[in-house]
């Protein structure tokens, strides 16, 4: 447990950041799963969803929720899946 006041404050901040990061990561995973599910039935609809998925993935990489190459790999796999 944190003892000093600054350590307690740092814990509060890190919990707040974790909540934002978790929600961003969850949104990213949901959109990826949605595209993977839709591509089996309607590829045209999946292609329409790609730009929004790319935006969510890029935002996660920009905010350091995932690494840059991880984002590039996810985007590449989604693009290949919809071809």
Residue, then its C-alpha position, 0 to 999 in steps of 0.5 A: x500500500x502507498x504510504x506517502x501522499x504523492x504515492x496515493x495520488x499516483x495510484x489514483x491517477x494510474x487507476x483512472x488511466x487504466x480505466x481509459x486504456x481498458x475501455x479503448x482496448x475493449x472497443x478495439x477488440x469488439x470492432x475487430x470481432x464484429x468485422x471478423x464475424x460480418x466478413x463471413x456473410x457480407x464482405x461489402x459491409x465489412x469493407x465499409x466498416x474498415x475505416x472506423x476500425x482503423x481509426x479505433x486501432x490507430x487511436x489506441x496506438x496513438x495513446x500507447x494502449x498498444x504498440x505501433x507495430x501491433x496496430x499495423x499488424x491488426x490493420x493488415x490482418x483486417x484488410x487481408x481478411x476483407x479482400 
